[in-house]
C-alpha cells in the first residue's frame, strides 16, 4: 500500500463519504493524484466509487482503515513510553513508518503495554479483524 492510499483511507474513515475533489482539497494534492489512489483502492476492493459520486469505504476498506489507525495509535504509545516523545511529535513520526509494521509486531506492542484502550491523546484503540489482542 502506498502512503497516499493510507491517507485517503484515513480521510474516508473519518467521514462517511467524500467526493474525489473534496479528498484532494483536504489533503492538498491534485485531483488526478487522488483519482489514481481511488482507482487502486477500488481495484483492491477497499472503496466503492462511481464517477462524479462520493467515494465510500467498502467493508474490507473499513477493516483496513481500522487496522491502520490501530497500528498508528499503538506506535504512538511505543514512541512516547520508550523515547519520552512529545505526543504531537510521536503522532507525526508514527505516520511516517506506520505501514512498515506487521500485525504481529503491533500485537506485541499492544501486549507490552497491557492492551491499552486509548492512545495518549485520548482516541480509542479499536481491534480489527486481522490485528486482535485479547483483553486480559
BELUR-V155699 format. One record per run of one state. SS is the DSSP state (H for helix, E for strand, - for the rest). FROM is the first residue (numbers start at 1). LEN is the number of residues. Records with the same first field share a line. If there is no record, write none. Layout:
# BELUR-V155699
SS: FROM-LEN / FROM-LEN
This chain:
# BELUR-V155699
-: 1-2 / 15-2 / 19-1 / 28-3 / 44-3 / 49-6 / 58-1 / 84-3 / 101-2 / 113-5 / 119-5 / 125-12
H: 3-12 / 20-8 / 31-13 / 59-25 / 87-14 / 103-10
E: 17-2 / 47-2 / 55-3 / 118-1 / 124-1
